[in-house]
Amino acid sequence: MSAYEELDATALAESIVRGERTAEETTADALRVIDERNDELFAFVSVDREGALARARALDERRAAGEAPGPLHGVPVALKANMCLAGAEVSCASKILAGYRPPYTATFVQRLIDAGAVPVGMTNMDEFAMGSSSENSAFGVTRNPWDVTRTPGGSSSGSAVAVASGMVPIALGSDTGGSVRQPAAMCGIVGYKPTYGRVSRYGLVAFGSSLDQVSPFARSTRDACRVMEVISGPDELDSTCVDAPPVAAGAGTGALAGLRVGVPPEYFPDDLDADVRACVEAAIEAMRAKGAEIVPVSLPHTDVAIPTYYVVATAEASSNLARYDGVRYGPRAEGDGTLQGMFAATRDAGFGDEVKRRILLGTYVLSSGYHEAWYGRALRVRRLLADEFDVAFQEVDVVACPTAPTAAFSLGEKSADPVAMYLSDTMTVPASLAGLPACSVPCGFVGARDAQLPVGLQVIGRPLADELVLAVARAFEAATDHRRRPPRSAGGAA
């Protein structure tokens, strides 16, 4: 591994400020690693080489002129392809948005740029963030750097792989039902979903508006803290933002001693992969050894979280994706010459199978005669799930559990079985429905076909307890060396 790949974003920014490297040299390093690995892994759908180098040179010039550096000065960053950057193609990995270039930049992207970060390109994803394996992208499959025959998770697959394989030290994804935490676990990196409303969604192409959250991937928890300090905080352009200050960059400096950690048996069902169970149980015992008190807690309606999520999320997707009709965005198919024929032909040609499936499901649960039976009931169960977490947090500080029920599974293994694919998010969906902060941090490895695959420990906190969740994740990270081991594609052992 090169020096660029070994350093996290915080260390890279500090080395640039000290004059040990320039922002342009660092960006060139990122582009070199992308050139070396993207053909095999397909993390990026587009790379803005000239724009990235120009931004980096401008940072070097401003620094030489005496301008104070930002907290991410000169750090290359990847953006998921559903995030708006003025002039860049934002396709959501869908044919229906081919060629779309937004005229504005998302609030969270602008905050990264203002902090000195250098966007280098857009990453692959499941189309419109609908998927758990990257196999729903209209442009091709992203591959796991630990084993290229396996999924990196999804939907933020490209951003996870860009960080895990050493292309960039930080990347942004969007987490609706686990789309950052699940791929972070499967790729052996840190993935953090903030409290709903802690980060502006202005400029994020919507899937499920009451669930979507912009979330960072990072090589370390301190980088996740630093990114959260930059992108979080109120935004007058997003009415769903909470009136809370940015997450403190110093979050994550706490210890585990005296912490009450809740462990719900519902997250350790009989069908949980035995090797994953062993890794997570060992991680919880490591927390106990560092002074944490392990407390059993019950979240009895965890088993209905997945069906609840797929009613709520598909209903919101049906509404949000109605705007893609061939009139304002992307290519148009003429159909039979009528307006409705044009709508139908455009959507048939532009949307993939999974997007069509979710639109149909969402339209059904919102339809007259079924709205209350399905959508109304799902909202009541969603409230019940949140209430159960509230009760648990009266007894404990955080909840610890697996991030995903298995390590990375083989590409194609679940693509013909949508329900099996949906169950990949069974551990992450409850926190999403409740709007809670949650972090996946590497906690060990399991063997598969003579290859080692990473496993993630998920730490969940009460609403707005983002600093505490990051503190616990960082304290656990400091007690282990899991994140320091690179995957094979980045120079790790075969």
LINJO-V954598 format. One record per residue. N is the residue number from 0. NEAR is the number of other ideal C-beta (glycine too) atoms within 10 Angstrom. Layout:
# LINJO-V954598
N/NEAR + N/NEAR
This chain:
# LINJO-V954598
0/11 + 1/12 + 2/12 + 3/22 + 4/18 + 5/16 + 6/19 + 7/21 + 8/27 + 9/22 + 10/17 + 11/28 + 12/26 + 13/14 + 14/17 + 15/25 + 16/17 + 17/8 + 18/8 + 19/11 + 20/18 + 21/18 + 22/30 + 23/21 + 24/14 + 25/25 + 26/26 + 27/18 + 28/20 + 29/27 + 30/20 + 31/13 + 32/21 + 33/25 + 34/12 + 35/15 + 36/20 + 37/22 + 38/8 + 39/12 + 40/26 + 41/22 + 42/30 + 43/25 + 44/22 + 45/17 + 46/20 + 47/21 + 48/15 + 49/8 + 50/16 + 51/23 + 52/17 + 53/14 + 54/21 + 55/26 + 56/14 + 57/13 + 58/26 + 59/18 + 60/12 + 61/15 + 62/19 + 63/9 + 64/7 + 65/6 + 66/12 + 67/9 + 68/17 + 69/19 + 70/17 + 71/28 + 72/23 + 73/27 + 74/32 + 75/31 + 76/28 + 77/30 + 78/31 + 79/32 + 80/29 + 81/30 + 82/26 + 83/23 + 84/23 + 85/14 + 86/13 + 87/21 + 88/16 + 89/22 + 90/27 + 91/28 + 92/30 + 93/27 + 94/17 + 95/26 + 96/23 + 97/14 + 98/9 + 99/19 + 100/13 + 101/17 + 102/7 + 103/14 + 104/20 + 105/28 + 106/23 + 107/26 + 108/25 + 109/18 + 110/23 + 111/26 + 112/18 + 113/11 + 114/20 + 115/25 + 116/30 + 117/27 + 118/23 + 119/28 + 120/29 + 121/26 + 122/34 + 123/31 + 124/33 + 125/29 + 126/27 + 127/30 + 128/31 + 129/30 + 130/28 + 131/28 + 132/30 + 133/29 + 134/22 + 135/26 + 136/26 + 137/21 + 138/18 + 139/12 + 140/19 + 141/35 + 142/23 + 143/34 + 144/28 + 145/27 + 146/22 + 147/17 + 148/13 + 149/22 + 150/30 + 151/34 + 152/35 + 153/31 + 154/37 + 155/36 + 156/37 + 157/35 + 158/40 + 159/37 + 160/35 + 161/39 + 162/33 + 163/28 + 164/30 + 165/25 + 166/35 + 167/33 + 168/30 + 169/30 + 170/32 + 171/28 + 172/34 + 173/27 + 174/29 + 175/29 + 176/31 + 177/32 + 178/35 + 179/33 + 180/34 + 181/35 + 182/38 + 183/38 + 184/33 + 185/34 + 186/30 + 187/30 + 188/30 + 189/31 + 190/35 + 191/31 + 192/34 + 193/27 + 194/24 + 195/23 + 196/21 + 197/25 + 198/33 + 199/23 + 200/23 + 201/21 + 202/23 + 203/24 + 204/24 + 205/19 + 206/26 + 207/23 + 208/15 + 209/16 + 210/24 + 211/26 + 212/24 + 213/30 + 214/30 + 215/31 + 216/34 + 217/26 + 218/26 + 219/25 + 220/26 + 221/23 + 222/27 + 223/32 + 224/28 + 225/27 + 226/34 + 227/28 + 228/20 + 229/25 + 230/27 + 231/25 + 232/20 + 233/15 + 234/20 + 235/9 + 236/13 + 237/17 + 238/9 + 239/13 + 240/20 + 241/16 + 242/7 + 243/15 + 244/10 + 245/16 + 246/29 + 247/16 + 248/18 + 249/14 + 250/23 + 251/27 + 252/15 + 253/16 + 254/15 + 255/20 + 256/10 + 257/10 + 258/21 + 259/14 + 260/21 + 261/22 + 262/18 + 263/21 + 264/13 + 265/18 + 266/22 + 267/16 + 268/13 + 269/5 + 270/9 + 271/18 + 272/17 + 273/9 + 274/17 + 275/24 + 276/18 + 277/13 + 278/23 + 279/26 + 280/14 + 281/15 + 282/23 + 283/19 + 284/12 + 285/17 + 286/25 + 287/13 + 288/10 + 289/15 + 290/12 + 291/25 + 292/15 + 293/15 + 294/14 + 295/10 + 296/20 + 297/14 + 298/22 + 299/12 + 300/16 + 301/20 + 302/11 + 303/15 + 304/25 + 305/19 + 306/14 + 307/21 + 308/27 + 309/21 + 310/23 + 311/25 + 312/27 + 313/26 + 314/24 + 315/22 + 316/25 + 317/19 + 318/16 + 319/18 + 320/24 + 321/13 + 322/10 + 323/23 + 324/19 + 325/21 + 326/12 + 327/9 + 328/17 + 329/19 + 330/14 + 331/17 + 332/16 + 333/11 + 334/18 + 335/9 + 336/8 + 337/11 + 338/11 + 339/10 + 340/13 + 341/18 + 342/18 + 343/16 + 344/18 + 345/23 + 346/20 + 347/11 + 348/14 + 349/24 + 350/22 + 351/20 + 352/11 + 353/19 + 354/26 + 355/15 + 356/15 + 357/25 + 358/22 + 359/12 + 360/18 + 361/26 + 362/16 + 363/16 + 364/21 + 365/17 + 366/12 + 367/5 + 368/6 + 369/13 + 370/14 + 371/9 + 372/10 + 373/20 + 374/19 + 375/12 + 376/14 + 377/22 + 378/17 + 379/9 + 380/18 + 381/24 + 382/12 + 383/15 + 384/24 + 385/16 + 386/12 + 387/20 + 388/23 + 389/13 + 390/11 + 391/19 + 392/20 + 393/8 + 394/12 + 395/22 + 396/21 + 397/26 + 398/26 + 399/25 + 400/25 + 401/26 + 402/30 + 403/28 + 404/20 + 405/21 + 406/27 + 407/29 + 408/23 + 409/15 + 410/20 + 411/12 + 412/17 + 413/20 + 414/18 + 415/8 + 416/10 + 417/15 + 418/9 + 419/13 + 420/21 + 421/18 + 422/17 + 423/25 + 424/27 + 425/24 + 426/31 + 427/31 + 428/27 + 429/32 + 430/28 + 431/29 + 432/26 + 433/24 + 434/21 + 435/26 + 436/28 + 437/32 + 438/33 + 439/33 + 440/31 + 441/26 + 442/29 + 443/22 + 444/18 + 445/19 + 446/10 + 447/17 + 448/9 + 449/7 + 450/19 + 451/19 + 452/25 + 453/25 + 454/29 + 455/34 + 456/28 + 457/30 + 458/29 + 459/29 + 460/26 + 461/21 + 462/19 + 463/18 + 464/18 + 465/28 + 466/20 + 467/19 + 468/29 + 469/31 + 470/27 + 471/30 + 472/28 + 473/24 + 474/23 + 475/26 + 476/23 + 477/16 + 478/14 + 479/16 + 480/9 + 481/19 + 482/19 + 483/11 + 484/14 + 485/20 + 486/25 + 487/16 + 488/21 + 489/20 + 490/13 + 491/14 + 492/9 + 493/6
